[in-house]
Amino acid sequence: MFKDLPEDLVAQILVWLPVVSLLRCKCVSKSWYALITHQSFVRKHLIHNKNSSDTLLLLNMFNITTLDFVFSTLSYETFQLSLTQPARPWGFGNTKKGDVRVEGSCNGLVCLHAMSSDEIVIWNPATRETKVVPESNFPRCLPAGYKIIIDNIQFGFDAKTNDYKIINLLTPFDVDFAAKSFRNGGIIQSEIPSFFSRGICF
């Protein structure tokens, strides 16, 4: 029956479904998979769900026995765990247990940072999908014995370019900014001139 409906009508119906149901619908046919994964549909589904009254809180829990971290979502209205089994986001290759920090969230995506290895992963708790952010090749010209670390990370969405961006604050030797943006499944990196360095604004 659905195969006889116009694609735009099918899209209007599917946009009302929650993410979990959409994941099942992706397996119906190649045309549905292409429709659901298309950027325009993802954007429409995101806009539609922004009006939802159901707000979820992300809990980062630490297991003192295994020295490991797990995540669960908690309903803001009912204060009930939405996941019966806490889910761990995969993608960290050289990460020590227990040192993953939530740096920010935007449009249902969560930015995670492994402090020991400086690995950054974008995680979608609803779909359980992860995307490892390639290591920055930002120039780190330092004297012997010095090491630049990622001191602060900001994650957000640029509506003008329809692109997600990560800004890293690198310290301690000097303060520089590196910005990464996600577009068409790839990564575009750009350098931003420092506006604050050694206590002086430029």
C-alpha positions in Angstrom: 0.0 0.0 0.0 2.7 2.5 1.0 4.6 1.8 -2.2 1.8 3.4 -4.2 2.0 6.6 -2.2 4.0 9.6 -3.5 7.4 10.0 -1.8 6.6 13.4 -0.3 3.4 12.0 1.3 5.4 9.1 2.8 7.9 11.7 4.1 5.1 13.6 5.8 4.0 10.5 7.5 7.4 9.2 8.6 8.4 12.6 10.0 6.0 12.0 12.9 7.7 8.8 14.0 10.2 8.6 16.8 13.8 7.8 16.0 13.6 4.2 17.1 10.7 3.5 14.7 12.6 5.3 11.9 15.5 2.9 12.4 13.2 0.0 11.7 11.7 1.7 8.7 15.1 2.1 7.2 15.1 -1.7 6.7 11.8 -1.7 4.7 13.3 -0.9 1.3 16.2 0.9 -0.4 13.9 3.9 -1.3 12.9 4.3 2.4 16.5 4.1 3.5 17.5 6.8 1.0 14.5 8.9 2.1 15.1 8.6 5.9 18.9 9.2 5.6 18.6 12.2 3.3 19.7 15.5 4.8 16.4 17.3 4.0 14.3 14.6 5.8 16.7 14.6 8.8 16.3 18.4 9.0 12.5 18.2 8.8 12.4 15.4 11.5 14.6 17.5 13.7 12.4 20.6 13.4 9.3 18.6 14.0 10.7 17.0 17.2 11.9 20.3 18.6 8.3 21.0 19.5 8.1 17.8 21.5 7.4 18.3 25.2 9.5 15.3 26.2 12.9 16.4 27.4 15.6 13.9 28.2 18.5 14.3 30.6 21.7 12.5 29.8 23.3 10.8 32.9 27.0 10.0 32.9 27.5 7.3 35.5 30.7 5.8 36.8 31.1 2.2 37.9 33.6 2.2 40.8 34.0 -1.6 40.5 34.9 -1.8 36.8 36.2 1.8 36.6 34.1 2.2 33.5 31.5 4.8 32.4 28.0 4.3 31.1 25.3 6.6 29.9 21.5 6.6 30.4 18.7 9.0 29.5 16.3 10.2 32.1 12.9 11.7 31.3 12.7 15.3 32.7 8.9 15.0 33.1 8.7 11.6 34.9 12.3 11.2 36.1 12.3 7.6 34.9 15.2 6.0 33.1 14.4 5.7 29.4 17.0 2.9 28.9 16.7 -0.2 31.0 20.3 -1.0 30.3 22.7 2.0 30.2 24.4 2.3 26.8 28.1 2.9 26.3 29.1 4.9 23.2 31.8 3.1 21.2 34.5 4.7 19.1 37.3 5.4 21.6 40.3 3.4 20.6 43.0 4.3 23.1 40.8 5.5 25.9 41.4 4.7 29.5 38.4 3.6 31.5 36.4 6.3 33.3 37.9 9.4 31.7 35.3 10.3 29.1 33.6 13.7 29.6 30.5 15.1 28.0 31.6 18.4 26.4 28.2 19.4 25.0 25.1 18.4 23.1 23.1 19.8 20.2 20.1 18.6 18.3 20.2 15.2 20.0 24.0 14.7 19.3 26.4 14.5 22.2 30.1 15.5 22.0 32.3 13.2 24.1 36.0 13.8 24.9 38.5 11.2 26.2 40.8 13.3 28.4 43.7 10.8 28.5 44.0 10.5 24.7 42.3 13.7 23.5 40.0 11.6 21.3 36.7 13.3 20.4 33.5 11.3 19.4 30.1 12.5 18.3 27.5 10.2 19.7 23.8 9.8 18.9 22.2 8.1 21.9 18.9 7.5 20.1 20.5 5.5 17.2 23.6 4.3 19.2 25.7 5.6 16.3 29.1 7.2 16.8 31.4 9.3 14.6 35.1 9.6 15.6 36.5 13.1 14.9 39.8 12.9 13.1 42.8 14.2 15.1 43.5 17.8 14.4 46.8 18.6 12.5 46.8 22.1 14.0 50.5 23.2 14.2 51.9 22.6 17.7 55.4 24.2 17.6 56.6 23.9 21.2 59.9 23.9 23.0 61.2 20.5 24.1 59.3 19.2 27.1 56.1 21.2 26.4 52.8 19.6 25.4 49.6 21.3 24.3 46.4 19.8 25.6 42.7 20.3 24.8 41.5 22.5 27.6 38.0 23.2 26.5 35.7 22.0 23.8 32.5 23.7 22.4 30.0 21.9 20.2 27.2 23.5 18.2 25.2 23.9 15.0 25.7 26.6 12.4 22.2 27.2 10.9 23.7 29.3 8.1 25.8 26.5 6.7 23.6 23.6 8.1 26.8 22.3 9.7 27.9 21.0 13.1 31.1 22.5 14.4 33.6 21.8 17.2 35.9 24.5 18.7 38.9 23.4 20.7 40.7 25.6 23.1 44.4 24.5 23.2 46.6 25.3 26.3 48.8 25.8 28.3 51.8 27.2 26.3 49.6 29.4 24.1 45.9 29.9 23.5 44.8 29.1 20.0 41.5 28.0 18.5 40.9 25.3 16.0 37.4 24.8 14.5 36.2 21.7 12.8 33.0 21.4 10.8 31.0 18.4 9.5 29.7 18.6 6.0 28.6 15.9 3.6 30.1 13.2 5.9 33.5 14.8 5.8 35.5 17.2 8.0 36.5 20.7 7.0 39.1 22.3 9.4 39.9 26.0 9.7 42.1 28.0 12.0 40.8 31.0 13.9 43.2 33.7 15.0 43.8 34.0 18.7 41.9 36.9 20.4 43.2 36.2 23.9 46.7 35.1 24.8 48.8 35.4 28.0 46.2 37.5 29.6 46.0 40.1 26.8 43.1 40.6 24.4 44.0 41.3 20.8 
